[in-house]
């Protein structure tokens, strides 16, 4: 009887040890799975953040380039318009001066001729 009680107690002890080992293995597996999931989530978050930062930088660079190009085009157009206006004003002034000089010369010649005829 005593021997069978010892065997029964030994069997219970072995079963308890087996249960502890199984629980420890399950805990280790769960910890490993949690660590792997956390690492994967961190890597995905880092990749997403890097992609978002790169996209934002590219968009900012494109916007800056477009703004610079638009400003340069506007400045060139304004300069061309100013140059054309100045040239037109100069041409008009020159034409007016030439017309006035011609009219004055014609009037002087006509008056001179009339004076010459009148005094002759």
HELIX and SHEET records of a PDB file:
HELIX    1   1 UNK A    2  UNK A  119  1                                 118    
END                                                                             
